[in-house]
């Protein structure tokens, strides 16, 4: 004859089977927590510094350590990059250093290490979707993180990432890292596969390939038949040739992918240098 109480204790001692997946939970408390979080969707652990809530106390502690305290306890032994989560470090090593990109786009040749990146790529690049609108201006973004970065840097004016080698500050850690790589370390990681030239910025490599190797001239003068590879050169042409203007400087706007202050300064200086060259050869004299 079977005794229910004995069977129940024996079952708890062995472990409680979880649903159809057959996962064993060693204690009844674990089973109850599983029911609350996985099946009821309860999030009982709220952050006292923001509005986020979590299912587990361990998730809350991890959130506070990485987001609010900025802790990055996991360093890559290949490049030195630091991460707040071990899972992010492992993903970085897999995708960046081992080159694992198992998710290919069926509309272009791009491949991604994560399926979520592939889905975002399809939506923003091929479908042109921009689902995240700024409530302070009319700008829209395809990525929520880019919206947050825009609001933080443009509307709040925050520049939380300071260079330890100069006085430059940035609103984005990626821009700071790019500044340090190119300006202080002199790195040029983007090589042209059609010639031997290398560039510190990917956008400059793409611009080089488009204008030099493809010969594209996308900026046409509406007053003559001349075409130019750069908008700044079109402006200089129109000011000097058609308007007869001698005293001006052309500021070259940067793309959103390279909107750092240092890059803007470099481009402005190069535009001024071109204007001086025009003066020296007599066009602006």
N, C-alpha and C positions, 0 to 999 in steps of 0.2 A: 504493500500500500504506500502511495506517495504522499508526502507531507508538503503542502504548498510553501510553508515558511522555510523549510529546509532547502527546497529547490530554489527558492528566491535568493537565499543567502549564498548558495553554491553558485548560482548564476552571477551574482554580483562579485563574488570572489574571483571567478574565472574572467569576468569581463562582460560588459553589456554590448550586445550586438547593435550596431547603428544601422537602421533601415535596411535597404536591399544591398547597399554597397558592402556590408559585412565588416565595417570598421569596428574594432574593439575598443571600448572605453573602459579603463581600468576601475573607475570609481563612479558611483551614482551621481556625484556632483558634476562630473564631466558630462554625463548624459543630460542632466538638467540644463547645464550651460549650453550644450549643443542645441537642445530644443529651443532655448531662448534666443540664441544668436542666429543659428542657421535657418530655423523654421519659422520663428516669430519675427525675425529681423530686428530684435531689440538692440539698442545702442545706449547702454546705461552709463558709459564713461565719457563725460563731457570735458573738453579742454577749457580751462579758466582764462585762457589768453585769446581764444578765438571761438567761433561758433561750431567747430567740428565736434562730432561725436563718434565714438568707437564702440565696437562690440566687446573688445577685450581690454583690460587694463594695460596689458603689455603693449598693445597697439597705441594706446594713448601715450604711454611713456616714450615709445619710439618716436611718435609724432612730435612731442615736446622737445626731445633731445635733438632731433634733426632740423625741425622747422623753426622753432622759437629760440633754441640755444645755438643753432648753427653747427652742431657737432658733426664731424666727419671722421669717424674712427677707423674707416676701412680704406687703406691706401693700395693703389695698384703698384705692383713691384716691377712693372714694365715701363711705366711712364711717370709715376708719382702722383697721378690724379687721385683725389680723395673723395670718398662717398659716405653718405650718412647711413646707408643701408648695405648690408653685405650682398643682398640680392642684386642691387644696382652695380656693385663692383663686379660680380660674376657676369652680369649681362655685358658690361663694358669690355671685360676681357674676352668674352666670346665673340662679340660683334666687331670690336676695334682691332684687337691684337690677333685673334684667330681667324677673323674675316668671315665668320658664319653669317650668311644672309640667305635664309631658306625661303623667304617670302618674296616672290617675283611679281611685278606688275604685268598684267596681260595687255596693257595698252602702251607700254614703253619698256625700255631695257633696265629700269631701275629695280634694285633688289633691296630688301630690308631684313634686319635681324629680328624684328618683332611684327606680328600680324597687325597690331594696333597702328604701327607706323605706316604699314601698307594701306590700311583702310583710310587713314588720315590723308595720305598722299593722293589716293584716288579721288577723295571728296574735294580736296582743295585745289589740286593741280588739274585733273582731267574733268571734273564736274564744275570747277570754279566756285564752289560753295564757300561762303563767308558767313557762318551762322552766329558769330559772336560780335555784337555791335557795342561800341563804346557809348556810354550814356552821357559823356561830356562833349563829344564831337561826333562827326558823321562817319568816322572811320569804322570799317568792319574787318574782321579777321577770320581766317579759316581755322585757327588754333586758339583755344582758350588761354593757353599760357602766353601767347603773343599779345592777347588783349590785356591780360594782367600786367605784363611788362610795359606795354604802351601806357596804361593808366598810371603805373608807378613812376615811370621815368619822365613822361611828357606832362601829365597833369599834376602829379605830386612833386615833380622835380627831384625825385630821390636818386642819389648816386651812392649806393651802399658799398660798392666794391672799389677799394683804393689800391693803387699800384704801390708796392713797397720799394720801388726803385726810382720813382719820380712822383710828381704831384698830381698826376692824372687820376680821375675818378670816373666810374662807370655805373650805369644803372643795371647792367647785366653782367653776370660773371663770365659768360662766353666772350663778351667784348673785351673784358679785362684780360682774359687769357690770350685772346688773339693779339691784343696790344703788346703783351709781354713777349709772346712768341716772335712777333715780327719786328718790333722796335728794339727791344732789349737783347733778345737772343739772335736776331737777324735771320730767323728761320724763313725758308721759302719752300713750303711743303706741297705747293700746287704746281706740278710740272706740265708743260704743254707736250702732248704726244705727237705734235706735228713739227716741232722744232726743239731746240735745247733750252728755251727760256723757262725760268721758274718764277713763281710769284708768291708773295706772302698772303694774298687774299684770293679766295676762290672766285669771287665776282670779277676780279681783275683778270684772272686767267680766262674766264668766259668772254669778257670784253675783248681781250687780245685775240682769241680764236675767231670771234665774230667779225672783228674789224680787219685783222691782218690776213687770216687764212681764208675766211669766207668772203672778204672784201665788201662787207655790207656797209652801206651808207644810208642810214635810216632817217637822217635829218635833212630835209630838202628846203632850199630857200624858195620862198614864195614870190621873190622878185627877179630871180634868174634861174638858170638850170643847174646851178651847183648843188651838190649833195655832200654831206659830211657824216663822219662816223660818230662824232660827239656833238652833243647839243651846245656845249660851250664854244666849239669852233664855229658852229652856225651863227651863234650870237655875235661872236667877234667879227665874223664876215659881214653880217648885216649892219653892225654898228660902224665898222670902219669903211666898208665899200659903199653901202647904200645910204647910210645916214650921215656919213662924214664925221662921226663922233670920234674925238681923240682922247678924251679924258674919262675913262671908265675902267672898272675892274669886273671881271666875270667870276662869280662864285659858282663853283660846280656843285650842284646838290648831290648828296650821296644816296645810294639805295638804302632801303630799310635793313638789308642784311649787313650793311657796313656803316651804320650811322654813328660811329664813334667820333668823339671830338678830335682825336688825333688825326684820323683819316680825313675829316673835313678840312682841317688845317693844312694838311699836305696838298690836298686838291686845290684849295684856294691859292696857295703859294704857287702851284704849278700854273694855274690860270693867270696869275699876275706875271709870272715869268714869260708866258707866251705873249702877253700884251706888250711887254718890254721888247721882246724880239721883233714884234710887228713895228714898234716905234723905231727900232734900230735899222730895219731894212727900208724904212721910209714910208710905210703905209699909214703910219699914224703921226708923221712929222708935220 
